[in-house]
Amino acid sequence: MCFSATASFGAAAATAVGGGVALASARKTSHLLLAAIPLSFAVHQSAEGVVWLALSHSQYATFLRPATFAFLTLAKVAWPILVPLAFLAGEPDERRKAWFRALLVIGVILAAALGYGLAAYPVSVNIDGPHIQYGLDSPLPFRWVTDITYAIVTVVSPLISSNRRIRLLGWTVLASLIISKLFFFAYFISVWCFFAAWCSLVVVLIVRADSRPSANLGVEVAA
């Protein structure tokens, strides 16, 4: 299997270590928000590991619902706020900050809408071969609008940064989104989050580079 409880717990361990390294390297308040990205993925992938266990072993069945909602709440409610906020905090360019603020406002509205969706509509989860399939039985227009907005908030945010390393993170996340949509459409949220968890380890490089004396982060300042 390409994805399993072992894979999820392995990703959780790697991102927890990465987040810990980022925290230990932090020299600015903005670094703490950046370090929260891999740390949140550690919790997120741990939750999916529990979902795997609960679906495949009856003795863990009581953990299925809380683990499922922990996974979906982090992915759908927390990240649309955390991602633009983390990059806004460390952005020195005032014009780009305005874009980040706009994305943050959109992210807050989106998080509220998706939180409502999780509370108001039936949620299903099952193992289908080597993947977990999550389902939210909400109206199709609701899913289309929130899915497109979600991609804009979480992927465009790093791409508009003046920090070239953060843009690299954005491109890797965008590539993982495209691959997940093309090849794992029915399992998109699970597969993309797994790839994005590994992508988040780029945050460690960003924080460590920014924490070096006289570090040059590749910020582009308009003339």
N, C-alpha and C positions, 0 to 999 in steps of 0.2 A: 504493500500500500504506500502511495505517495503521501497521504495525509492520515493521521491517526492520533490517538491520545498521546502516544510517545512523541510524535512530531509537535503537537501543541505544547506539551510540557517542555520539550526541548527549546522551542522558540521562546517560551516564557522564561526559562532559565537564562538564555542568552540575552534577552532584552532586559531582564532584571540586573544582570551583571553590567551590561552597557549603561543602563540608567544610573546604576551606582557609581560607575566610573565618571559619568558626566556630572553627577552631583558632587563627587569628590574634587573634580576639576573646576567647579563653578567659581567664578570670581565676580559675577554680576547677578543682579536679581533676574535679569532676562534668561540667564543660564538655567535657573531653577525651573522656569517654565519649559525650556527646551528639554531638560532632563526628564520632565514629567511625561514627555511623549513616549520614550521607550519604557518607562516605568508603567505607564498606563497599558501599554501593549503586554507587559508581563502579566498584569492582572487579567487582561482580556484573554490572552492565550491560555492562561490557567483555567479560566472559566470554560473555555471550549474543551479543554482536556477533561474537565469534569462532565461536560455534556457527553463526550464520547463514552466515558465510563458508565454514566447513567443509562445511556441508550443500549449499551452492550452487556451490562452486568446488572441483573435485577437488584442486587443488594445496594446499589447506589441510586436506585430509581427516585428516591425522595429528594435527591439533589438536582433532578433534571430541571424543574421549573425555575428555582432561584438561579442556577447556573446559566440557563438560557436567557433569562431576563438581564442578568449581569452582563453577559456577552453583548446582547443587542442594545442595552442602555449605554454602555461605553461606546459602542460603534456608532450608534445613531443619535445619541443625545449629547454625550460628552465631547466627542471629537470635533463636531462642527463649531464648537466654541473654543476648545483648547488649541486647535491648529492655528487659526488666524491670530488668536491672542498671543500665543508663544512667539510668532514671528513679528507681530506688531511691537512687542516689548523690546526687541533688540534692533529694530529698524531705525537707522539714523537719517534716512532721507524723508523729508517732510511730505513730499508729493506721494511717495509710496505709502507712507503712513496713512494718508487719506484713503487709499485703496484698501489697506488692511482694516481700517475702521469700518468701511462700508461692508467688507466681507464678514467682519465680526458681527455687525448688526444683522446681516442676512443669516449668519450662523445661529445666532440666538433665536431668531424667528423659526428657522428650520428645526432647531433642537426642540422647541416647544411643539411644533407640528408633529414631529416624529414621536415625541413623548406621548402626545395625545393618541397617535396611531397605535402605539404599543399598548396603551391602556384601553382603547375603545374597540379594537378589532382582534379577532382570534389569531393567536400565534401558534404555528406548528413547527416541529423540528423532527427530523428523522435521518438515519444513516442510509445513504444510497451508494452502495459500492464503497469506494475509498474516500467518500466525501460526506460532509454533513450538509443537509439541505434545510434552510430556514424559510418559513413562509409567513407572510403577514397578509391576512385576508381583508385588505383595505381596497377601496375603489381604485380601478386602474388609473384614472387621471391623477389621483393623489399619489400613487406610486411613481408615475412618470415625472411629475413635477418635483417631488422630493428627491428622487434619484438624480435627476439632472442638477438640481441645486446643490445637492450633497457633493457631487463630483466637482462642481465649480468652487465651492468653499474649501474643500480639503486638498484639491490638487492645484488650483490656481494660486492659492496663498503662497506656497513656497516658490512658485515660478516667477512671482513679481518682486521677490526680495532683491535687494541690492547686493546681497552676499552670494557670491558664485557657488559656494559650497551648499547653501540652502537651496539654490536653484538646481544643483545636482540632485539633491534629495527629491525635489519636485519632479524632475524628469524620471527618476527611478520609480517613484510612486505612480506617475502617469503610465509608464511602460507596464508596470504590474497590473494597473487597472485595465489597460487594453488587452493584455494577455488573458486576464481573468474573464473579461466580457466575451472574448472571442472563443475561448476554449473551455471555459467552466461556467457558462451562463447560468445554468440551473443552480449552481452552488456559489454564485458570485460573492456574496457577503462573507462567506467562510474563507474561500480561497484568497480573495483580495486582501482580507485582513491578515491572513497568514503571511503573504508576500510583503505587505506593508510593515508588518512587525520586524522583519529582517531589514527592510529598507530603513527603518527608524534608527538602526545602529549607526547610520551616517551622522546622526545627531552627536554621537560621542566625538567624532572627528571634528565637528563644527565647534563644540564647546572647548575641546582641548586646544584647537588652533587659536581660538579667540582668547584663551587664557594665557597664551605664551606672551612674554614681554615683547612689546612693540610688534604684536602680531599684525600681519596684513591679511585681512579677510577678503580682499578683493572687492571692496565696496566701490561702486561706481558713483562718482559725484558729478552731477551735471555742471558744466561750465557756467 
